[in-house]
Amino acid sequence: MSFEYGKSPSEGVLAYLAEWPDCFAAGRTRREALTELEATLGELAAYRLRRGLEIPKPAEDFSGRFVLRLPKQLHRDVERRAKSDGVSLNTWVTQAIAREIGPGKKN
């Protein structure tokens, strides 16, 4: 389960599951987004079961770690953007990937 936070508290929180690209929910707080996500997940699971559709496997098979090699100039540019945004390199890259692959996008 992952959370994406708005730039300000008024923008709320988006909760989503990597295993279920079509399962995401928003709320004013993390707790509210999680409550909405649980309800959405229940509805999607019931829908899939009624129609004999596949239930996605848990992401437990993935460690959450991988090694990435970048050209030196790209590495420098990404490091600068992360510093400029006030986050770690890992956080910046994770957020960039999440924006590209995130909820609602088809693989």
Number of C-alpha atoms within 10 A of each C-alpha: 12 13 17 16 16 12 9 8 10 10 13 17 22 23 24 24 19 17 14 19 16 17 21 24 22 22 17 15 16 17 13 17 21 22 15 17 22 17 13 16 18 12 13 16 16 14 12 14 12 9 8 9 11 9 13 12 9 11 13 8 7 8 7 7 6 6 5 5 7 10 7 9 9 11 13 12 11 17 18 13 16 17 13 10 11 11 13 14 17 12 12 18 16 11 14 12 11 15 12 9 14 20 20 12 10 8 6
